[in-house]
Amino acid sequence: MNIIKAQGLGNGFVMIDEIEGEIFKEEYRGEIAKILCDPKFGIGADSLLYVLPATDENADVQMRIFEADTTESNMCGNGVRCIADYFSQITGMKNINIQTKAGIKNIEQHKKGDSVIYSVQMGELAMDENSINKGLSDQDKLIHFSKLGIEGKLEQIPFESIDSELSQFGEFTLYGTGEPHMVVFRPNVYSQQSTQALYRIGEAFNQKTSPLRQALGLTPNGCNVNLVSVLQDEIRIRTYERGVDDETLACGTGATAAGAATYLSGRADNNQIRVNVRGSNIFSDPDKPKQEEFYKRSDGLYITVNKGQTVELEMSGPATQMFEVELSQYLMDQIMVGLE
């Protein structure tokens, strides 16, 4: 069994191709993710992507996403670009419809300078509890902000109304982009104070032992948290990802929610917003101009917000296959022991 390691701006994935037939039984998919995503005993990744035959006649291929904690997610913006990149290379297709648990996503391949970029039609922005929950596949793990008496759009909600210990972080907006995403605006997302804020908020809404999560049951399956700083020509974003329970270097659905929140709150005039994620420049060195120029070729994600009767979203960014490996007998044995 060969496995592909891929990444979208530092958001790392293990991919298993099951187009020709099932390799792992359904009940084992989450446990396989836990094993393979482990950086010490497995391959190391944020999530495991299964490439499967489409079950919808309008799709070309199907993607399923399992996190390192064994849970299944509905949608992954960076992951769906990696699937598109892989499927394009094996079929030659440049316009691909990918079936996800958040619906069918149309992805188009095109060139940006010397780089290959994938544009994803992310669909309609979910802006209230009902529409966010409608897009979640697991009906037992919905968000429940109505428990706080919050009705209508989940925008500019004071943390104080949820937990006094989080009141210092101001307010947040909660949108659905295939996954639930909290957006918190900060002056500088890379400051020490912002790092503390990211983990305090992220752990409060995601850690299974968190008193907030247990007592209120607002986010039974967790909630992604994004800190956003608005600059003149871009936004900078850091994401604490549910299921990973840690910061990831990039999150496509999070970048989409952050771009939408920036534009809809009037913080940006242009409806196309450049999103600088941590993974877009983590290896850049200002003392090495050639290296800096190389990373600027695919310098992040671009989010387009089209506001009409509904808010429609598009995301564009790169995807890269890093290597292909064959699992050793030792790791296969580890997997089988882990499944017993």
Helices and strands as residue ranges (DSSP letters): E 2-8, E 11-17, G 26-28, H 29-37, E 47-52, E 61-67, E 72-73, H 77-91, E 95-100, E 103-112, E 115-124, H 129-134, G 145-148, E 157-158, G 159-161, G 164-169, E 171-176, E 180-185, H 192-206, H 211-216, E 224-230, E 235-241, E 246-248, H 252-264, E 272-277, G 278-280, H 289-296, E 301-307, E 311-317, E 320-326, H 329-339
